[in-house]
Amino acid sequence: MHYTDNSLYIKYNRPQKSHIIVQYNPKSTKNRSGRKHLAPHPHGISGGPLFKALIDNKDEVILLILEGLLIEWKDSRVIVATKKSKIREFIEGKQ
């Protein structure tokens, strides 16, 4: 999974100020030992968290940072999330 360039924000009509678009290919994911495996289909992910993982030099996760909430997937290859700052603004009535 990795963050995308501007072209997908334009293609899916999502502003970068409020959204995060992540490319997702379930057929090319790898486990910690480097072996390829099939990741889950993104159906049903809406409302789930999008985390950024900080990894140490031993490939161990040392910290998860909430980046946003997942809202949709496109073509089973792109995951869209609303940024946490926009969610906070909505909750605080600053939309």
Rosetta blueprint (number, residue, H / E / L):
1 M L
2 H E
3 Y E
4 T L
5 D L
6 N H
7 S H
8 L H
9 Y H
10 I H
11 K H
12 Y L
13 N L
14 R L
15 P L
16 Q L
17 K L
18 S L
19 H E
20 I E
21 I E
22 V E
23 Q E
24 Y L
25 N L
26 P L
27 K L
28 S L
29 T E
30 K E
31 N L
32 R L
33 S L
34 G L
35 R L
36 K E
37 H E
38 L L
39 A L
40 P L
41 H L
42 P L
43 H L
44 G L
45 I L
46 S L
47 G L
48 G L
49 P E
50 L E
51 F E
52 K E
53 A E
54 L E
55 I E
56 D L
57 N L
58 K L
59 D L
60 E L
61 V E
62 I E
63 L E
64 L E
65 I E
66 L E
67 E E
68 G E
69 L E
70 L E
71 I E
72 E E
73 W E
74 K E
75 D L
76 S L
77 R L
78 V E
79 I E
80 V E
81 A E
82 T E
83 K E
84 K H
85 S H
86 K H
87 I H
88 R H
89 E H
90 F H
91 I H
92 E L
93 G L
94 K L
95 Q L
